[in-house]
Amino acid sequence: MNSMSGMRGSMPGMPNMPSMPGVAGAGPVSGAPGMLSMGGAGGGAAAPSMPEVDLVFVGGGSLTRSELSRINALGLGGRVHQYALRDAQMPGAYGNAMVFVFPSRFEGFGLPAVEAMACGTATLLAEGTSLPEVGGSAAAYFRPADPRDCAAQLVALLHDPDERERLGRAGVERA
């Protein structure tokens, strides 16, 4: 499935989007404070030791000045990206990510999680709402109000290719 040995470049059909290895998150950065906070909690541990891993948000609008300032303050400048993709492009983003993180606190069904799992990408979901029902044992989970927990779970997955592989296979079966 998705490993850390990928090369940076462009994803097919998306010339300005970096090829992973990376972490994809759905939704605008402003709607995912846990993901940005993760940079402070886990980014301190993961960023220096994993310079080949980018954080890619798909969906939503452009990064705001405040978000860019926070990203730079966390030492993640140039490694956090935001793309508004068409539906047809989403599988490429999900499928090229090492891990898909969905920090939604108010999810009706969790379609982005199902789509990422169908692509064979290890999926890390916020506990609560419908997401545990959607992901079952085919996803890893974090407490949505705890950015440190999100970071810890993400760093653990990034360092455990066997667990990413297991979640990827289980996700395909579940989706």
N, C-alpha and C positions, 0 to 999 in steps of 0.2 A: 504494500500500500504506500502510504506517504512517508518518506524518510527524510532525514536531515541532509542527505547527500546531494540534494538538488543544486542546480546552478541558477544564479540570478540571471534574469533576462526578461523577455516579454512573454506573457501568456498568449497563446494563439488567439487571434481575434480581438485582443485587448492590448494594443501596442504600448500603452503607457503604464500597464499594470505589471509590477514585478512578479517574476515567477517565484513561487515559494521555494525553499522552505519558509514557512511562516504560519501565522495564526490568523484565521479569518473570524470576524465577528459581524453579525448582521445588525444593521441599523446605524443611525448616525452616532458619531462619537458622543455628542451631547446627551443622547439617550442611553448611554452606557457608562455612567460614572464609575462603575466598578472596574471596567476595562481600563480606563485611564488611570484610576487610582492604583490598579494593578501594577502600573509602571513604578509607582513609589514603593509598593509592598514587595512585589516579586521582581520588578524590573531591575531593582538594585542587585538582585541575585542573578537573574537570568540574562540581563542585557550585556554585561561585560563578558560572561562566559559563553554566550550564544549570539555573537554578532551577526551570524548568518540568518537569524530569525527575525522576520518583520511582523508587525501587527497591522493587519489590513481590515478596514471596515468597509463593508459593502452595503449600499443603501444609504438613504439620507442625503443631506447636502454637504457642502464643502466644510472643511475645518474652519472654525472661527479663530479670530486672533487670540482669544483667551485660551482655546484648546491648543493652538500652536505654541503659545507661550508655555503652557504647562508641559507639553510634550518635550520642548527644548530644555526646560528646567529639570526634567526627569532624565535627561541625557539620551533621549530617544529620537532626536531630530534626524530626519531622513529615514527612519525605520518605522514610522507610523504613516499609513496611507488611507485615504478615503476615496471611494469610487461609487458613483451612482451607476449601477449596472442595469441593463435590461434583463427581464426574466430569463431570456435565452442564454445570457452570459453567466448566470448564477452558478450552474453546475461546474463551470470552469473554475470559478473562484473557490467553491467548496472542495472540489476534487483535487485541487493543487495545494490545498492547505495541509499542514501537518495535523492541526487541531482546529475544529470549529468551536467557537465559544459563543453561546447565546445567553446573555445576561438579562433577558426579559423578566420583568416582575409582573407584567400584566398581559399574559399571553392567552388568547382564546383557544388556539389549537396547536400551534408550534410547527407550522409548515416549514420554516427554514431549518428546523432541527431534522425533520424527516428528509428534506432534500439533501442535507449534508450527510446524513447516515446512508442514504441511497447511493451517494458517491463514494462510499467506503472510507469516509474521513472520521477519525476519532472525534467524538462530540462531547463537549463539556457544557452542561446546562445548569441554569439556576434552579434550585429546588423551589417548589411552589407552583402555583397555578396548574396548568395541564402538563407541564414539561416532564415530570417524573412518569406520568402515565404514557406520554408519547415515547420517551426514551427507554423506559424500563431498565433492564440490566445491560442494555446495549449502549449506555452513555455513562459518563462520570458526572458528578454533581458538586455544586458549591452553594454555600449560603448566600443568597442574593444581597443581603445587607452587609456582607463581610468581604471587602476587597482583598484582604490578606488570605482568606480561604480560597478565593478565586485564583489568586496568584500561586498559592501553594499547590492547588490541584493542577493548574496549568504547567507549572515548572515540573511537577512530578510526571505528567504525561510527556512533556518534551524530552525528558531524560529516560523515558521507558518505551523504547520502540516496540517491545513485545506487547505491552498493554495497548499502545496505539493500534497495533495490528489486530489484536483481539477485539477491541471496540469497533474497528473498521469492519471486520467480518461480521460481527454481531449486528452492527447497524444496517448493513446490507440486508441481512436476513429479516430484521425487524421492519425495515421500511417496505 
